[in-house]
Amino acid sequence: MPSTASDPAARIERLPASRVDSLSALFHHIEDQPGSSRGAHRIADLVGVELAQAAASRTYFLTVVLRTQGHRSETLRDSLLCLAGQSSDDFEVLVMCHHTDEDEQRTVEELVAAQPRSFRERIRVVRVSGGRRARPLNEAVELSRGRYLSFFDDDDLVFGHWVETFARVAEREPGKLIRSVVSSQRARHETWSGGRDGFRHVSWPRAEYPARFDQFAHLRMNFSPFMGWAFPCQLFTVAGLRFDEELYVCEDWDMILRGSLLLGVADAGEMTAIYRRWEGRSSSYTVHDQTQWQASQLRVTAKLDEHIVLGRAGTVAEIISLLDDRDELHRVRGHLDAILRSRGFRYAAPIRFAMRVADFGRRKTQGIRAKVSKRTSP
């Protein structure tokens, strides 16, 4: 009889996605397995089993989820061109058309039909109605045939080695979320000849995001644009995670946090995409007001704080509070250092010296008077 000591599949019961809908439930399931030893290696074993199974059952390395509302045909054309020019063709594309009317849907389908046949055969156009920003992402998860999933919107760009980079890191560190570096570029709407809805870039691409993933920093805000990530399908099939459809925004940050705390992150260390920052046109920053942004951010933090991910329940809020305090301390120290190095502070040194001498004299005189008064008192 073969030994089961080195065979994760023989030691771990298959976990239906329907039985797990949160991080804590997954942890509890793993810990409840017969003969289970508590620890992260249990999760690694489980994901390892699913990776091996996915390699045989899933058609492509990567499912690319391209979210669009059909408003920006020229940027969508650019996004499709970026995908058509990839150095690896081991991927499929799900074009998720969200809230599109008949004309917008027709425009998207015509753009897809115009692609080269070898690329067009790997594209599926899916129309999605209702819900907020996360709805088309969840529907794409159900339709995915890739071992990893990546998501980006129709106004962003990916470089020719985008898929290839994810595949290389996945082979090196299987089962982890993969993070590449993304630059940002400012763009502005303009009308092109013939009345076409166009745009113009008004800055060079800028590498403003960290090259390496910092888990604590990401608890405060998202430093990693969505198109810079590839998520193992096991995050959805095994852990049962789904995008939070209650969120107005931050659905990407929410999934990045939950996924990274569960499976860890492998840094690609390469720049693979450009995130466009729009001026003078609608975006998630302008469509949703500050109240919706704050509500979404609070919901993301509150959900994490309900689960034991870094320690006891409540740890996430405490860490964020500590980070805030640390930043405030650094800010105060920075102001103090600036004062101490300032020219005015140096020039005022004689005045400060005179004041110290005067203060010393005043205190010495008060001390002498107190002694005299004590000696002469009856």
ABEGO torsion letter per residue (X at the ends): XBBAAABAAAABBBBBAAABABAAAAAAAAAABBGBBBEAAAAAAAAAAAAAAAAAABABABBBBBBBAGABAAAAAAAAAAAAABABABBBBBBBBBGBBAAAAAAAAAAAAABBAAAAAABBBBBBBEEBAAAAAAAAAAABABABBBBBBAABBBBAAAAAAAAAAAAABBGBBBBBBBBBBBBBBBBBBGGBBBBBBABBBBBABBABBBAAAAAABBABBAAABBBBAAAAAAAGBBBBAABABGAAAAAAAAAAAAAEBBBAGBBABBBBBBBGBBBAAAABBAAAAAAAAAAAAAAAAABBAAEBBGAAAAAAAAAAAAAAAAAAAAAAAAAAABAAAAAAAAAAAAAAAAAAAAAAAAAAAAAAAAAABX
